[in-house]
């Protein structure tokens, strides 16, 4: 079932440049959808290294288990297979066999060992995935992979489920004077509260970086990007974020993530991940408003983050935003229930630039019209200052509308 494109979608999609050592193709395997692509195959040149961050759900998908084990056995990567329509999660031994067979089929198509294939799946949980549907399809894909700009948009579209638009981002920076490119795609619209919805993201670069450096950069970057994004507070069984580096840029060797030569690259990677995370929040199921929650004055940054997520995940706050109601009482509620240090009589709250509450009460200069006006745009900022310390955090979410209930009520229909 297709859904209207989110009103928060970008007006223009970026054109992603080719990445040396990366070739892509998509296909229709008929996994669940009809009349649209549902499989992505990415071929990676020899020498490509990988890093990954995955869901901390105690009920991970078979593909997540495979990727973790594959990374643990070595960071060489020659292929990536992603399917939409079926998450291959909570599928027991059949799920594990499906992943193994997928890796074997992809390995033959790519001319590599199954242990050099990474796999991700997104869609319905609990339904067995028939990996035989990849037989022939992946070999055909391998014969027509390419690096062109249109391939990136096709790739981002093939991995969508209830998403309403493909999510892409790119950056070009330098490492020690050598130009390098970073491209990223993502999918996610519901079951979004990454803890590293169904959230998948794949980032590729031609930089020459060791696997431990890639892992350190990715782990750091996710903390201020996808882990600061929530749509509905539900962490998926399938969250997967992977970074692949082909080494084709031939930049000077880098031995540590702290190397000053990596400063520009690290900042660009962080920025790209944040952009993709915001695109996920903008495509939240049924969303009509993009919401930024900023918390300051907390006991420390970790406390600020937990309070910000409490606000961002509150159905009452999110429905107030949907109704364009500057109901600061719901924000007070969300702060208080977070279980973090807070002092009611030091609390201040803003909607946009309008302060609505201060020192434990309504702001003496409160203006209903100004507060309401701050809620009418398609981007709303909620800011809180706890007046306790220097801790701060920022997270992104969206409003909660009737359409969210309708989309999820019909999800398996």
C-alpha positions as CSV (number, residue, x, y, z in Angstrom):
1,X,0.0,0.0,0.0
2,X,1.5,3.3,-1.1
3,X,1.1,6.5,0.9
4,X,1.2,10.2,-0.3
5,X,4.6,11.8,-0.2
6,X,5.2,13.4,3.2
7,X,4.8,17.2,3.1
8,X,8.1,17.4,4.9
9,X,10.0,15.7,2.1
10,X,12.9,17.7,0.5
11,X,11.8,19.8,-2.5
12,X,14.8,18.4,-4.4
13,X,16.8,15.2,-4.2
14,X,20.6,15.4,-4.2
15,X,22.5,13.9,-7.1
16,X,25.0,11.5,-5.6
17,X,28.3,11.2,-7.5
18,X,29.9,7.8,-8.3
19,X,32.1,6.2,-5.6
20,X,35.1,4.4,-7.0
21,X,34.8,0.7,-6.1
22,X,31.0,0.8,-5.6
23,X,28.5,-0.5,-8.1
24,X,24.7,-0.9,-7.5
25,X,21.6,-2.5,-9.1
26,X,18.1,-3.1,-8.0
27,X,15.4,-5.7,-8.9
28,X,11.9,-7.0,-8.3
29,X,12.0,-10.3,-6.5
30,X,8.4,-10.3,-5.4
31,X,9.1,-10.7,-1.8
32,X,6.0,-8.9,-0.7
33,X,5.4,-6.0,-3.0
34,X,4.2,-6.1,-6.6
35,X,5.2,-3.7,-9.3
36,X,8.2,-2.2,-7.5
37,X,11.8,-3.0,-6.8
38,X,12.4,-4.7,-3.4
39,X,16.1,-5.9,-3.7
40,X,19.3,-4.0,-3.7
41,X,22.7,-5.5,-4.6
42,X,25.9,-3.5,-4.0
43,X,29.1,-4.9,-5.3
44,X,32.3,-3.7,-3.7
45,X,35.9,-3.9,-5.0
46,X,38.5,-6.1,-3.3
47,X,40.1,-4.2,-0.4
48,X,36.8,-2.7,0.8
49,X,36.6,-2.5,4.6
50,X,33.4,-2.3,6.7
51,X,32.1,-1.1,10.0
52,X,28.7,-1.4,11.5
53,X,26.3,-0.4,14.4
54,X,23.3,-2.5,15.0
55,X,20.1,-2.7,17.1
56,X,20.5,-3.5,20.8
57,X,17.1,-5.2,20.7
58,X,17.2,-8.5,22.5
59,X,15.2,-9.9,19.6
60,X,17.4,-9.1,16.6
61,X,16.7,-10.2,13.1
62,X,18.7,-13.1,11.5
63,X,20.4,-10.6,9.2
64,X,21.6,-8.5,12.1
65,X,23.1,-11.6,13.7
66,X,24.8,-12.5,10.4
67,X,26.3,-9.0,10.0
68,X,27.6,-9.0,13.6
69,X,29.3,-12.4,13.1
70,X,30.7,-11.4,9.7
71,X,32.2,-8.3,11.1
72,X,33.7,-10.2,13.9
73,X,35.3,-12.6,11.6
74,X,37.0,-9.9,9.5
75,X,36.1,-6.6,8.0
76,X,36.5,-7.5,4.3
77,X,33.4,-6.6,2.3
78,X,32.6,-7.5,-1.3
79,X,28.8,-7.3,-1.4
80,X,25.7,-6.0,0.3
81,X,22.2,-7.4,-0.2
82,X,19.2,-5.5,1.1
83,X,15.6,-6.5,0.7
84,X,12.3,-4.8,1.7
85,X,9.0,-6.3,2.5
86,X,10.2,-8.9,5.0
87,X,12.4,-8.3,8.0
88,X,13.4,-12.0,8.4
89,X,13.0,-11.4,12.2
90,X,11.5,-13.9,14.7
91,X,11.8,-16.6,12.1
92,X,13.9,-19.1,14.0
93,X,16.1,-21.6,12.2
94,X,14.3,-20.9,8.9
95,X,15.5,-17.3,9.2
96,X,19.1,-18.3,9.8
97,X,19.0,-20.7,6.9
98,X,17.5,-18.0,4.7
99,X,20.4,-15.6,5.5
100,X,23.0,-18.3,4.8
101,X,21.4,-19.2,1.5
102,X,21.2,-15.5,0.5
103,X,24.9,-15.1,1.3
104,X,25.7,-18.1,-0.8
105,X,23.7,-16.9,-3.8
106,X,25.1,-13.4,-3.5
107,X,28.7,-14.7,-3.1
108,X,28.3,-16.7,-6.4
109,X,27.0,-13.6,-8.1
110,X,29.7,-11.3,-6.8
111,X,32.6,-13.9,-7.1
112,X,33.4,-13.8,-3.4
113,X,33.0,-15.9,-0.3
114,X,29.7,-15.8,1.6
115,X,31.6,-14.4,4.6
116,X,32.3,-11.3,2.6
117,X,28.6,-10.6,2.0
118,X,26.6,-8.4,4.3
119,X,22.8,-8.6,4.5
120,X,19.9,-6.5,5.7
121,X,16.2,-7.0,5.6
122,X,13.3,-4.7,6.4
123,X,9.5,-5.2,6.5
124,X,7.1,-7.5,8.3
125,X,8.3,-9.3,11.4
126,X,7.6,-13.0,11.9
127,X,7.1,-14.1,8.3
128,X,9.6,-16.5,6.8
129,X,11.7,-15.1,4.0
130,X,12.0,-17.3,1.0
131,X,15.7,-16.8,-0.1
132,X,15.2,-18.9,-3.2
133,X,13.6,-15.8,-4.7
134,X,17.1,-14.3,-4.8
135,X,18.3,-17.2,-7.0
136,X,18.9,-15.8,-10.5
137,X,17.8,-12.3,-9.4
138,X,21.1,-11.4,-7.8
139,X,23.2,-12.9,-10.6
140,X,21.2,-10.8,-13.1
141,X,21.7,-7.8,-10.9
142,X,25.5,-8.4,-10.8
143,X,25.6,-8.3,-14.6
144,X,24.2,-4.8,-14.8
145,X,25.5,-3.0,-11.7
146,X,26.8,0.5,-12.2
147,X,28.1,3.6,-10.4
148,X,25.8,6.2,-11.9
149,X,24.0,8.9,-10.0
150,X,20.6,7.4,-10.8
151,X,21.7,4.2,-9.2
152,X,21.8,5.8,-5.8
153,X,18.2,7.0,-6.0
154,X,17.1,3.6,-7.3
155,X,18.9,2.0,-4.3
156,X,17.3,4.2,-1.7
157,X,13.8,3.6,-3.3
158,X,14.2,-0.2,-3.4
159,X,14.7,-0.5,0.4
160,X,11.7,1.6,1.3
161,X,8.7,0.1,3.1
162,X,6.2,2.7,4.4
163,X,8.6,5.4,3.5
164,X,7.2,8.0,1.2
165,X,10.4,9.3,-0.3
166,X,14.0,8.0,-0.8
167,X,16.6,9.4,1.6
168,X,20.0,10.3,0.2
169,X,22.9,12.6,1.2
170,X,26.5,13.2,0.0
171,X,29.6,15.1,1.0
172,X,33.0,15.8,-0.6
173,X,35.9,16.6,1.7
174,X,39.6,15.9,1.9
175,X,42.0,13.8,3.9
176,X,45.5,15.2,3.9
177,X,44.8,17.1,0.8
178,X,43.2,14.2,-1.1
179,X,39.6,14.6,-2.2
180,X,37.2,11.9,-0.9
181,X,33.5,11.4,-1.3
182,X,30.9,10.1,1.1
183,X,27.5,8.9,0.0
184,X,24.7,7.7,2.2
185,X,21.2,6.2,1.9
186,X,18.6,5.4,4.5
187,X,15.1,4.1,5.0
188,X,12.8,4.4,7.9
189,X,9.4,5.8,8.7
190,X,7.9,3.8,11.5
191,X,9.2,1.7,14.4
192,X,11.8,4.4,14.8
193,X,13.8,4.8,18.0
194,X,17.2,3.5,17.0
195,X,19.3,2.1,19.9
196,X,22.7,1.6,18.6
197,X,12.9,1.3,13.0
198,X,12.7,-0.5,11.0
199,X,15.8,1.7,10.3
200,X,18.5,0.8,7.8
201,X,21.3,3.1,6.5
202,X,24.3,2.5,4.4
203,X,27.2,4.8,3.9
204,X,30.0,4.5,1.3
205,X,33.3,6.3,0.8
206,X,36.3,6.0,-1.4
207,X,38.6,6.9,1.6
208,X,41.4,4.6,2.5
209,X,40.8,3.9,6.2
210,X,41.4,0.9,8.4
211,X,38.4,-1.0,9.8
212,X,39.0,0.0,13.4
213,X,39.1,3.7,12.4
214,X,35.9,3.3,10.4
215,X,34.3,1.6,13.4
216,X,35.4,4.4,15.8
217,X,34.1,7.1,13.5
218,X,30.7,5.4,13.0
219,X,30.2,4.6,16.7
220,X,30.8,8.3,17.5
221,X,28.7,9.6,14.7
222,X,25.6,7.5,15.5
223,X,25.5,9.0,19.0
224,X,24.5,12.5,17.7
225,X,22.5,11.3,14.6
226,X,20.4,8.2,14.5
227,X,20.4,7.8,18.3
228,X,18.9,11.3,18.4
229,X,16.0,10.4,16.1
230,X,12.6,9.0,17.1
231,X,9.2,8.7,15.4
232,X,7.2,6.5,17.8
233,X,9.6,5.3,20.5
234,X,9.7,1.7,19.2
235,X,13.2,0.2,18.6
236,X,13.3,-2.2,15.6
237,X,14.6,-5.7,15.5
238,X,16.5,-4.8,12.4
239,X,18.3,-1.5,12.9
240,X,21.5,-1.6,10.8
241,X,23.9,1.2,10.0
242,X,27.0,0.2,8.0
243,X,30.0,2.2,6.6
244,X,32.0,0.8,3.7
245,X,35.3,2.3,2.5
246,X,36.8,1.2,-0.8
247,X,40.3,2.8,-0.4
248,X,40.2,4.0,-4.0
249,X,40.9,7.6,-3.1
250,X,44.5,6.6,-2.2
251,X,44.8,9.2,0.6
252,X,47.7,9.2,3.0
253,X,47.6,6.5,5.6
254,X,45.6,7.2,8.8
255,X,46.2,5.0,11.9
256,X,43.8,6.5,14.4
257,X,40.3,8.1,14.5
258,X,42.0,10.9,16.4
259,X,44.4,11.8,13.6
260,X,44.1,15.5,12.9
261,X,44.1,14.7,9.2
262,X,40.6,13.1,9.7
263,X,39.0,16.2,11.2
264,X,37.3,17.3,8.0
265,X,36.2,13.8,7.1
266,X,34.9,13.0,10.6
267,X,32.9,16.3,10.7
268,X,31.4,15.6,7.2
269,X,30.5,12.0,8.2
270,X,28.7,13.3,11.4
271,X,26.9,15.9,9.3
272,X,25.8,13.3,6.7
273,X,24.5,10.9,9.3
274,X,22.6,13.8,11.0
275,X,21.0,14.7,7.7
276,X,19.9,11.2,7.1
277,X,18.5,10.9,10.6
278,X,16.5,14.1,10.1
279,X,15.1,12.8,6.8
280,X,13.8,9.7,8.7
281,X,12.1,11.9,11.2
282,X,10.6,14.0,8.4
283,X,9.1,10.8,6.8
284,X,7.6,9.6,10.1
285,X,4.4,7.7,9.4
286,X,1.6,10.2,9.0
287,X,3.9,13.2,9.9
288,X,2.9,16.7,9.1
289,X,5.4,18.5,11.3
290,X,9.1,18.1,11.9
291,X,10.0,18.6,15.6
292,X,13.3,19.5,17.1
293,X,13.6,19.1,20.9
294,X,16.4,21.0,22.6
295,X,17.3,20.5,26.3
296,X,19.8,22.6,28.2
297,X,20.7,23.3,31.8
298,X,20.6,19.6,32.7
299,X,22.8,17.8,35.2
300,X,24.9,16.3,32.3
301,X,24.6,15.5,28.6
302,X,23.3,12.0,29.2
303,X,20.5,13.3,31.5
304,X,19.6,16.0,28.9
305,X,19.4,13.3,26.2
306,X,17.0,11.1,28.3
307,X,14.8,14.1,29.0
308,X,14.8,15.2,25.4
309,X,13.8,11.7,24.3
310,X,11.0,11.6,27.0
311,X,9.6,14.8,25.4
312,X,10.1,13.6,21.8
313,X,8.4,10.2,22.5
314,X,5.4,11.5,24.5
315,X,2.2,10.8,22.5
316,X,0.6,13.8,24.4
317,X,3.4,16.2,23.3
318,X,3.3,14.9,19.8
319,X,-0.5,15.1,19.4
320,X,-0.4,18.7,20.9
321,X,2.1,19.6,18.1
322,X,-0.2,18.0,15.5
323,X,-3.1,20.1,16.9
324,X,-0.9,23.2,16.9
325,X,-1.6,23.5,20.6
326,X,1.2,25.2,22.7
327,X,0.4,23.0,25.6
328,X,3.5,23.4,27.8
329,X,1.9,21.3,30.6
330,X,2.5,18.2,28.5
331,X,6.2,19.2,28.2
332,X,6.4,19.6,32.0
333,X,4.9,16.1,32.3
334,X,7.5,14.6,30.0
335,X,10.3,16.3,31.8
336,X,9.0,15.1,35.2
337,X,8.5,11.4,34.1
338,X,12.0,11.1,32.7
339,X,13.4,10.1,36.1
340,X,16.3,12.6,35.7
341,X,17.3,15.5,38.0
342,X,14.8,18.3,37.6
343,X,13.6,21.2,39.7
344,X,10.1,22.4,38.8
345,X,10.8,25.9,40.1
346,X,13.8,26.3,37.8
347,X,12.2,25.0,34.6
348,X,11.7,27.2,31.6
349,X,10.0,26.2,28.3
350,X,9.9,27.8,24.8
351,X,7.9,27.0,21.7
352,X,10.0,28.5,18.9
353,X,11.3,31.8,20.3
354,X,8.3,32.2,22.6
355,X,8.9,31.5,26.2
356,X,5.7,30.1,27.7
357,X,6.8,29.0,31.1
358,X,9.5,30.0,33.6
359,X,10.4,29.4,37.2
360,X,7.7,26.8,37.7
361,X,4.7,28.8,36.3
362,X,3.3,30.4,33.1
363,X,5.5,33.1,31.8
364,X,4.3,36.5,33.1
365,X,4.4,37.9,29.6
366,X,2.7,34.9,28.0
367,X,1.0,35.7,24.7
368,X,-1.4,33.0,23.4
369,X,-1.4,34.2,19.8
370,X,2.4,34.3,19.7
371,X,2.6,30.8,21.2
372,X,0.0,29.5,18.7
373,X,1.9,31.1,15.8
374,X,5.0,29.2,16.8
375,X,3.1,25.9,16.4
376,X,1.7,26.6,12.9
377,X,4.7,26.0,10.7
378,X,5.8,22.7,9.4
379,X,8.9,22.8,11.6
380,X,8.5,23.3,15.4
381,X,11.2,23.7,18.0
382,X,10.5,22.8,21.7
383,X,13.2,24.1,24.0
384,X,13.6,23.4,27.7
385,X,16.1,24.8,30.2
386,X,16.3,22.9,33.6
387,X,18.6,25.5,35.3
388,X,20.7,22.8,36.9
389,X,24.0,22.5,35.0
390,X,25.7,22.5,31.6
391,X,24.2,19.3,30.2
392,X,22.5,19.7,26.8
393,X,21.0,17.5,24.0
394,X,19.1,17.8,20.8
395,X,16.8,15.2,19.2
396,X,14.5,15.1,16.2
397,X,11.0,13.7,16.0
398,X,7.6,14.4,14.3
399,X,4.0,14.9,15.3
400,X,1.5,12.1,15.9
401,X,-1.5,12.2,13.6
402,X,-4.5,10.1,12.8
403,X,-2.7,8.9,9.7
404,X,-0.1,7.1,11.9
405,X,-2.9,4.9,13.4
406,X,-4.3,4.3,9.9
407,X,-1.0,3.3,8.4
408,X,-0.1,0.9,11.2
409,X,-3.6,-0.5,11.5
410,X,-3.4,-1.5,7.8
411,X,0.3,-2.6,7.8
412,X,-0.2,-6.3,7.2
413,X,-3.4,-5.9,5.2
